[in-house]
Amino acid sequence: MTVVVIVGRRMILIAPDREFDLGIVEPDERIVRELDGTRVVGATVVKESGADRT
């Protein structure tokens, strides 16, 4: 399980064994988690592409 903490416009992703400070995440960005099995080993913020939206 992961939890996203939002303080103002800043986001922090909290996993069971690690925290990822994602900084300010804009409305046109999304969080991408990198997994090793079920364990979160990385998290980044990327621009949302228009093709992914429905």
C-alpha positions as CSV (number, residue, x, y, z in Angstrom):
1,M,0.0,0.0,0.0
2,T,1.1,3.5,-0.7
3,V,-0.2,6.9,0.5
4,V,0.2,10.3,-1.1
5,V,0.5,13.2,1.3
6,I,-0.3,16.6,-0.2
7,V,0.8,19.8,1.5
8,G,-0.2,22.7,-0.5
9,R,1.0,21.8,-4.0
10,R,3.8,19.5,-2.8
11,M,3.4,15.7,-2.8
12,I,5.1,13.0,-0.9
13,L,4.5,9.3,-1.8
14,I,4.9,7.1,1.3
15,A,5.5,3.4,0.8
16,P,5.9,0.9,3.7
17,D,9.7,1.1,3.7
18,R,10.5,4.4,2.0
19,E,9.3,8.0,1.3
20,F,9.6,9.8,-2.1
21,D,9.5,13.6,-2.0
22,L,7.9,14.4,-5.4
23,G,8.0,18.1,-5.0
24,I,5.3,20.2,-6.7
25,V,3.1,18.2,-9.0
26,E,1.3,20.2,-11.6
27,P,-2.3,19.3,-12.8
28,D,-0.9,18.1,-16.1
29,E,1.6,15.7,-14.4
30,R,1.2,12.2,-13.0
31,I,3.1,10.0,-10.5
32,V,4.7,6.9,-11.9
33,R,5.8,4.2,-9.4
34,E,8.6,1.8,-10.2
35,L,7.9,-1.6,-8.6
36,D,10.1,-4.6,-7.7
37,G,7.4,-7.3,-7.3
38,T,5.1,-5.5,-4.9
39,R,7.7,-3.2,-3.4
40,V,7.9,0.4,-4.5
41,V,11.6,1.1,-5.4
42,G,11.1,4.4,-7.2
43,A,8.7,7.2,-8.0
44,T,8.9,10.0,-10.5
45,V,6.6,12.7,-11.9
46,V,6.0,12.9,-15.7
47,K,3.9,15.1,-17.9
48,E,0.6,13.6,-18.8
49,S,0.3,13.0,-22.5
50,G,-3.0,14.1,-24.2
51,A,-3.3,10.6,-25.8
52,D,-3.8,9.0,-22.4
53,R,-6.8,11.1,-21.5
54,T,-10.3,9.9,-22.1
